[in-house]
Amino acid sequence: MVLNFPASGRWISGSGQVLKTVNPATGDINAEIGTPSPEEIADACIFAHQSAASDSWRKLKPHERATYLYRISAAITEDAEDLAQAQMLENGKALKECRQQAASAAATFRYYAAACETLESIVPPNRGNYLTVTTYEPYGVVAAITPWNSPLTMEAQKVAPALAAGNAVVLKPSEVTTLPSLTLARICEKAGLPAGLLTVLPGYGRDIGPTLLARPEIRMVSFTGGTETGRAIAGVAAKRLIPAALELGGKSPHIILDDADIPAACDGVIDGIFEGMGQSCVAGSRLFVPRAKHDQIVAILVEKAEAIRLGQPTGPDTDIGPLSSHHHRDKVEEYVEAARKEGGIVATGGSRPVGAQFDSGAFYRPTIITGLTNSARVCQEEIFGPVLCVLPFDDEDDLVATANDTAFGLACGIWTSDYRRAWRIARSIDAGTVWINTYKQLSIAAPFGGFKESGIGREKGLQGMRLYQQAKSIYFATA
Ligand code: NAD
């Protein structure tokens, strides 16, 4: 049975080529999903535009819009297991991580419902005989384009603030993970969200993206994905003169200073790279350690990496599942081979796990590589897999210069017992997020985004709602 998708106010099968999604843990087909033709994309955008412009959405007071978001949050909590299962089936993440992400999606809708009710307009200081009120208006229709690694959280992070801001959203999920987006759309419908405010257009980026972004109804694009795709989308947005918010790739430095609590730091490093099989934009993939402690730290990390339990995502004892696809595993393997050719020493991992339960899935062992310099290809390019490169440093200047010697600037972790050093280094690192004595803690209330080629704009927090609005200043004469 081919699954339908919500477009133009109903669930349609679409006349584009049918998309098949695959379970990376088993190689089985998960679902066959319809995709839209260019005409169906156009119709869906026109319908979304009408829905955004209709009085029943455009003229709602923010606290009235908030009620929809509260209801969606409650409906996500009710159907959290459906969302978690849908994501697990398609990207292979351990079920327990998928469940946490479903809970986080509910919290995101709740946060933006509250933001909707509390965000204020501005009355700027008066410079003449007039009173100015600055209001924030929606764009109309926002295109949201998302990757496969964490659709549950990434899509909530775009859909909730864009709706809270008064827009309609046309969501183009990754071709690898469409089921979670269809499940979210069902949940929104069940929560009473009016038709046309959330459209889902399944399909390959190259098929859907250019047609979608050329539509005049699309007035803003919010993209999360790879840097090269982001560059292409920014090019289209520049030609159309529409704003583009871009959350892109990373090659984040994780730093252990000589005064750190080494066992705690090593736990943080292991989670920071191997949780979710390294398929996280903020994965701490370059580890900087004091040269004198290099061997001691590598020995601890190897022991911890070898204790990680790989398995089927549903397994109660599974720490990490497979990579998201067999094709992606091939890419990870190529990177490890490239590291070997450049003189890298594989301290652990560097191969597929052996055993019947791993035979048909896209599994790969957590891998730690030493013996390279920061200029090696695996230290410069985003692998997006379970591969950690350990790099020794000599002093703080060398550390900061080398950590910043990358095209990316997404995140950084610092482990130290000296808060002054933590502050100094945190301020010197080019990154949108810095963690001190922790890693990968993320709050919906704090802005998130990248420096340099890791992106433009900030999602989350109150600015995450302003991202989907444009300021308008209205002047009233007072004399
Ligand atoms: P990708 O760039 O290949 O695809 C992302 C999305 O863009 C998919 O929906 C895809 O279909 C679509 N797309 C592809 N070509 C397009 C085009 N020409 N026009 C419009 N849409 C197009 O990325 P991916 O492989 O799905 O995800 C992995 C990447 O995402 C990694 O680089 C990772 O770092 C990044 N990522 C970044 C963040 C962040 O917040 N900074 C979060 C998660 C993932």
Residues whose N, C-alpha, C, O or C-beta is under 5 A from the ligand:
A	BS01	NAD	I145 T146 P147 W148 K172 P173 S174 E175 G203 Y204 G205 R206 G209 P210 T224 G225 G226 T227 T229 E247 L248 G249 G250 C281 S454
